[in-house]
Structure formats: C-alpha cells, structure tokens
C-alpha cells in the first residue's frame, strides 16, 4: 500500500488519507555471505513492470511483485489462505489512487530473500487482484508485494540487462558516482530521486510499480501532445477508472547524471504535497543501485533483457507452479499499450 502516513501526520490537512494505517515495522534480517540472484519475470497481462521469483524456504517458491513505491509489504488474501498463513482483522485502511481499501494483517514465517533471512515479516493483507493493478491468471498467483519496509534493509540492485534482482547487505558496496536521494515528506519510507525533463529538474518517487512517469506536467511546462480516453488502474475498492488522459512529452530525460530515452508523461496533479512518480519508462533502462540506509543511488543506462513471461514457452524450466503443478501453461498473449491502460499502483 502506498501511504504517506508520516508525511500526512506532519502536514495535518491531509491526515485523513491514511489515518487508519499504522506503521509496519522493518523486519530483522540475518544477512547471508553473498546475495543470490532473484530472477525477474513478467505476466501475460503485465509486460511492463517487474515480478520476482523467490525461493522462500519456509513457504516454497513464490511470485512477488517488486515495487519500491509500496510503503509496506502487502500480501494477497487468497495466496496466504493457500499457504495456511492465518490473518487477523484490523481497523486499518489504505487509500490509493482510486479510493480506500480495508486491510487485514499477517505475520509470515521467516523467509529466505535472495540469500538473506528475513525474520517474521509483517504484511498488510487484501484481495490484490480485486483492489489493485496486480493481475492474476491461470497457472500462477502473485503472493504479494515486496514493499519498502522490507527493501530498506538492503542495497537493492536492479539489473535489467541480466534480468535479475540482487539484494546486498548494507556497507558491503561502494556505489560509483552516487547521487543523493530524499525521503518523501522528510520522514516517509519511500525515496525520491532528482530527474531532469527538458531542462527542468524535479524530485520524483522511485516507483517500479508505475508503468510510466506521472507528474504535474503543466507545472514543469512540458508540451501537451494529446488528450485521449484511457483506463487508470491502481489501489481502490474498484481498481479501474475511465479517465481522459493528458499526455505530455519530454525529449530530454535525465536520472541524476544518466540520460535515458524520451518519454511521454501522464499529467497527474494531486497538490503540492503529493510528488510525482518516476516509473518503468525511465527505470526500465537503468542498472540501478538503491542504497536505502544511506539514501544514495547509482545508475548506468543499459539495454534491458527480454524477460520470461509466465506461461510462455520454456516457462516450466524457470518456475514450479503453485501446488506442485509443472509444465507449460498456455495463456494467450495479451497486449495492452500503456498509452491506453495505465497501471499506477498506489
């Protein structure tokens, strides 16, 4: 769930947006000798964002959504029921792009995450396919979302050229030419990075859960190229909303000191206290290190590897499906242009 609870508590007028959501603790981690590469994959219904295969040990092999824009790790209710993990009722809610969702909670057993042991991680629990942009389909189930309260224990390395995620113990790496990051709202768990679009610098949330980049394009003076009907997908009691989208363009795009390709930007104005989102149209071109403890990042522009798609040819060589089922899952390829369906998970 993408909440700004600490920010809202300070700012006051926005406190109602997440006043029922308690902070989720950062779990204790026992670090391994070296990180184990976690394969990045995609779904037939979502071939833009990143999902990661995790051999958890205690709960077997699982599929998780990788999202630096989620403040707290979140689990799917059906996935936990399948694993026999009990959930408990809470008064907590989260407010996303499309409204408010009531939450349950669960404490997971110790899990192995990329060669490290995460002890008793807590997660918020809800129906992810029904209340978010995360799909489900035949032959797979997404267990949950790896959120910032877990990721902040690591130096996170996203290597799209190799198609893997690596989680490093803090203090074991020296980042080349690091850039400084900021916490959202001074105290928030999510991190913001400097981006320069057509010569205008702005600070945006690092958001692997957003298919594109969403910001107040009018404030930056980016040219409007077109308006068109589209579907907005994200967290809410209903996870889709038909909207008229204002699409702007930036020819020159820089992440810190690293240049990436020109992008179309979706106009999103939620007021001065809600920063924009830097999404996969930029982050997908970067070999990126995110040092959460020291709030630094280091980026190199790379050519991304084509990732395996769940259910595609050869998929059975990559993953054992839930309940021990193996073999190819035949799923028709579903193509959706991000210009028409915008996945913006909050």
BELUR-V37338 format. One record per residue. PHI is phi in whole degrees, 0 to 359 (999 if undefined). OMEGA is omega in whole degrees, -180 to 180 (NA if undefined). NEAR is the number of other C-alpha atoms within 12 Angstrom. Layout:
# BELUR-V37338
phi=PHI omega=OMEGA near=NEAR
phi=PHI omega=OMEGA near=NEAR
This chain:
# BELUR-V37338
phi=999 omega=-176 near=54
phi=261 omega=-177 near=49
phi=241 omega=178 near=45
phi=241 omega=-168 near=42
phi=302 omega=-179 near=35
phi=293 omega=177 near=29
phi=299 omega=-177 near=29
phi=296 omega=-180 near=25
phi=297 omega=179 near=24
phi=284 omega=-173 near=19
phi=282 omega=174 near=20
phi=80 omega=-174 near=16
phi=301 omega=-178 near=14
phi=259 omega=-172 near=22
phi=299 omega=-178 near=21
phi=294 omega=-176 near=22
phi=292 omega=180 near=29
phi=209 omega=-173 near=32
phi=290 omega=179 near=25
phi=264 omega=-173 near=24
phi=260 omega=179 near=32
phi=283 omega=176 near=26
phi=292 omega=177 near=30
phi=264 omega=-174 near=28
phi=289 omega=172 near=24
phi=279 omega=-173 near=24
phi=287 omega=174 near=29
phi=286 omega=-178 near=21
phi=232 omega=168 near=28
phi=258 omega=-172 near=24
phi=277 omega=176 near=26
phi=278 omega=-178 near=20
phi=294 omega=-179 near=14
phi=204 omega=-180 near=19
phi=291 omega=172 near=27
phi=259 omega=-177 near=25
phi=296 omega=177 near=25
phi=257 omega=-177 near=37
phi=294 omega=174 near=36
phi=267 omega=-180 near=38
phi=222 omega=176 near=37
phi=226 omega=-178 near=36
phi=253 omega=177 near=39
phi=304 omega=-179 near=32
phi=273 omega=-175 near=29
phi=212 omega=-178 near=35
phi=255 omega=176 near=28
phi=243 omega=-174 near=41
phi=265 omega=-169 near=40
phi=248 omega=173 near=46
phi=238 omega=-174 near=41
phi=232 omega=176 near=39
phi=270 omega=-176 near=42
phi=236 omega=170 near=39
phi=272 omega=-169 near=26
phi=282 omega=-175 near=27
phi=83 omega=-174 near=19
phi=293 omega=-177 near=21
phi=243 omega=177 near=24
phi=75 omega=-177 near=24
phi=277 omega=-175 near=30
phi=224 omega=178 near=40
phi=250 omega=-178 near=40
phi=237 omega=174 near=40
phi=275 omega=-179 near=44
phi=264 omega=-173 near=46
phi=209 omega=177 near=46
phi=287 omega=179 near=43
phi=268 omega=175 near=44
phi=273 omega=177 near=46
phi=294 omega=-173 near=47
phi=231 omega=176 near=41
phi=299 omega=-174 near=41
phi=230 omega=-178 near=47
phi=244 omega=176 near=45
phi=277 omega=-176 near=40
phi=299 omega=-179 near=32
phi=293 omega=180 near=24
phi=295 omega=179 near=33
phi=292 omega=177 near=32
phi=297 omega=178 near=19
phi=295 omega=179 near=20
phi=276 omega=-178 near=23
phi=76 omega=179 near=16
phi=272 omega=-178 near=24
phi=289 omega=175 near=22
phi=243 omega=180 near=26
phi=229 omega=180 near=20
phi=290 omega=175 near=16
phi=220 omega=171 near=19
phi=263 omega=-174 near=17
phi=284 omega=171 near=27
phi=224 omega=171 near=32
phi=230 omega=178 near=41
phi=250 omega=179 near=35
phi=248 omega=-179 near=34
phi=299 omega=-173 near=35
phi=242 omega=175 near=29
phi=129 omega=-172 near=26
phi=252 omega=-179 near=30
phi=229 omega=176 near=36
phi=279 omega=-173 near=27
phi=240 omega=161 near=33
phi=253 omega=-179 near=29
phi=218 omega=178 near=33
phi=208 omega=171 near=30
phi=247 omega=-178 near=27
phi=276 omega=170 near=32
phi=292 omega=175 near=24
phi=307 omega=180 near=22
phi=233 omega=172 near=30
phi=273 omega=180 near=31
phi=229 omega=178 near=44
phi=63 omega=179 near=36
phi=92 omega=179 near=27
phi=239 omega=179 near=33
phi=260 omega=176 near=31
phi=262 omega=-172 near=33
phi=269 omega=173 near=24
phi=45 omega=179 near=21
phi=294 omega=176 near=32
phi=264 omega=177 near=36
phi=221 omega=168 near=41
phi=286 omega=-175 near=45
phi=232 omega=174 near=39
phi=201 omega=176 near=40
phi=282 omega=-174 near=36
phi=297 omega=-180 near=38
phi=298 omega=-177 near=33
phi=272 omega=-174 near=22
phi=233 omega=-180 near=37
phi=209 omega=178 near=44
phi=271 omega=-178 near=40
phi=276 omega=-176 near=47
phi=275 omega=164 near=33
phi=228 omega=-177 near=30
phi=194 omega=-180 near=22
phi=296 omega=175 near=20
phi=91 omega=178 near=28
phi=208 omega=172 near=38
phi=217 omega=178 near=37
phi=273 omega=-176 near=42
phi=296 omega=-178 near=43
phi=177 omega=-176 near=41
phi=240 omega=172 near=48
phi=283 omega=-175 near=43
phi=256 omega=-172 near=42
phi=295 omega=-178 near=43
phi=295 omega=173 near=38
phi=266 omega=-175 near=40
phi=298 omega=-176 near=43
phi=291 omega=174 near=39
phi=282 omega=-171 near=35
phi=230 omega=158 near=41
phi=267 omega=-174 near=34
phi=270 omega=178 near=43
phi=244 omega=176 near=39
phi=254 omega=-175 near=42
phi=244 omega=-178 near=33
phi=290 omega=178 near=33
phi=291 omega=177 near=23
phi=268 omega=-179 near=23
phi=73 omega=-177 near=31
phi=221 omega=172 near=33
phi=246 omega=177 near=39
phi=236 omega=178 near=34
phi=245 omega=-175 near=41
phi=256 omega=173 near=37
phi=293 omega=177 near=32
phi=303 omega=179 near=29
phi=90 omega=-179 near=15
phi=264 omega=-179 near=17
phi=232 omega=169 near=23
phi=247 omega=-176 near=18
phi=284 omega=176 near=25
phi=285 omega=177 near=16
phi=46 omega=-177 near=16
phi=290 omega=171 near=25
phi=248 omega=-179 near=25
phi=282 omega=175 near=27
phi=248 omega=177 near=30
phi=239 omega=170 near=29
phi=282 omega=175 near=30
phi=296 omega=178 near=32
phi=62 omega=179 near=26
phi=74 omega=-174 near=21
phi=239 omega=-174 near=19
phi=291 omega=-178 near=30
phi=284 omega=-177 near=40
phi=280 omega=-177 near=42
phi=252 omega=179 near=43
phi=243 omega=-178 near=37
phi=235 omega=177 near=38
phi=280 omega=175 near=33
phi=231 omega=180 near=36
phi=241 omega=-178 near=28
phi=243 omega=-178 near=37
phi=50 omega=175 near=27
phi=83 omega=-178 near=19
phi=247 omega=-178 near=21
phi=277 omega=175 near=22
phi=213 omega=178 near=29
phi=254 omega=-174 near=32
phi=232 omega=177 near=37
phi=290 omega=173 near=42
phi=292 omega=-168 near=47
phi=224 omega=176 near=40
phi=290 omega=178 near=42
phi=273 omega=179 near=46
phi=260 omega=-179 near=48
phi=295 omega=-180 near=43
phi=229 omega=179 near=39
phi=258 omega=-174 near=42
phi=234 omega=-179 near=44
phi=200 omega=177 near=38
phi=282 omega=-175 near=32
phi=293 omega=179 near=33
phi=293 omega=179 near=22
phi=297 omega=179 near=21
phi=281 omega=-180 near=27
phi=76 omega=178 near=20
phi=283 omega=-175 near=29
phi=292 omega=174 near=24
phi=282 omega=-179 near=22
phi=260 omega=180 near=19
phi=189 omega=169 near=17
phi=239 omega=-178 near=19
phi=205 omega=176 near=19
phi=291 omega=179 near=17
phi=203 omega=179 near=23
phi=243 omega=179 near=24
phi=259 omega=-179 near=35
phi=241 omega=180 near=36
phi=181 omega=-177 near=38
phi=288 omega=177 near=39
phi=168 omega=178 near=34
phi=298 omega=165 near=27
phi=245 omega=-171 near=24
phi=268 omega=176 near=32
phi=224 omega=177 near=28
phi=210 omega=176 near=27
phi=280 omega=-178 near=18
phi=217 omega=169 near=20
phi=269 omega=-174 near=20
phi=263 omega=173 near=29
phi=261 omega=-174 near=28
phi=251 omega=179 near=32
phi=250 omega=-176 near=33
phi=225 omega=174 near=28
phi=231 omega=179 near=32
phi=281 omega=-177 near=20
phi=250 omega=-177 near=22
phi=231 omega=178 near=33
phi=232 omega=169 near=32
phi=258 omega=-173 near=44
phi=60 omega=179 near=33
phi=253 omega=-178 near=23
phi=249 omega=-179 near=27
phi=272 omega=176 near=25
phi=236 omega=-175 near=30
phi=286 omega=172 near=25
phi=302 omega=-178 near=22
phi=223 omega=163 near=35
phi=269 omega=-177 near=36
phi=243 omega=176 near=43
phi=268 omega=-179 near=44
phi=292 omega=-180 near=34
phi=213 omega=-178 near=30
phi=241 omega=179 near=21
phi=244 omega=176 near=18
phi=97 omega=-173 near=13
phi=291 omega=-176 near=14
phi=258 omega=179 near=22
phi=236 omega=-176 near=29
phi=290 omega=177 near=34
phi=285 omega=-175 near=38
phi=241 omega=175 near=46
phi=264 omega=-169 near=43
phi=251 omega=-171 near=41
phi=292 omega=178 near=40
phi=294 omega=175 near=34
phi=257 omega=-175 near=47
phi=296 omega=-180 near=50
phi=294 omega=179 near=41
phi=260 omega=-172 near=32
phi=242 omega=162 near=36
phi=277 omega=-166 near=31
phi=239 omega=169 near=39
phi=254 omega=176 near=37
phi=240 omega=179 near=47
phi=268 omega=-177 near=36
phi=297 omega=-176 near=34
phi=299 omega=-177 near=27
phi=259 omega=179 near=26
phi=51 omega=177 near=30
phi=226 omega=176 near=33
phi=218 omega=176 near=37
phi=218 omega=-173 near=35
phi=228 omega=172 near=35
phi=227 omega=178 near=31
phi=287 omega=-178 near=27
phi=221 omega=172 near=23
phi=265 omega=-175 near=19
phi=289 omega=175 near=26
phi=285 omega=173 near=21
phi=290 omega=-174 near=18
phi=273 omega=174 near=30
phi=298 omega=178 near=30
phi=249 omega=180 near=38
phi=306 omega=178 near=43
phi=88 omega=-179 near=32
phi=277 omega=179 near=25
phi=303 omega=179 near=18
phi=84 omega=-179 near=18
phi=299 omega=-178 near=26
phi=295 omega=177 near=23
phi=281 omega=-177 near=17
phi=261 omega=-168 near=28
phi=214 omega=169 near=35
phi=267 omega=-177 near=27
phi=293 omega=178 near=27
phi=304 omega=180 near=23
phi=66 omega=176 near=17
phi=81 omega=179 near=14
phi=292 omega=-180 near=14
phi=233 omega=178 near=19
phi=105 omega=-176 near=21
phi=289 omega=173 near=22
phi=260 omega=-176 near=26
phi=275 omega=179 near=20
phi=232 omega=178 near=20
phi=302 omega=177 near=16
phi=292 omega=179 near=19
phi=251 omega=-179 near=18
phi=253 omega=175 near=15
phi=229 omega=177 near=19
phi=288 omega=-180 near=17
phi=290 omega=175 near=31
phi=286 omega=-179 near=29
phi=249 omega=177 near=25
phi=241 omega=-173 near=30
phi=250 omega=180 near=40
phi=266 omega=-174 near=42
phi=224 omega=-170 near=45
phi=276 omega=177 near=45
phi=224 omega=NA near=44
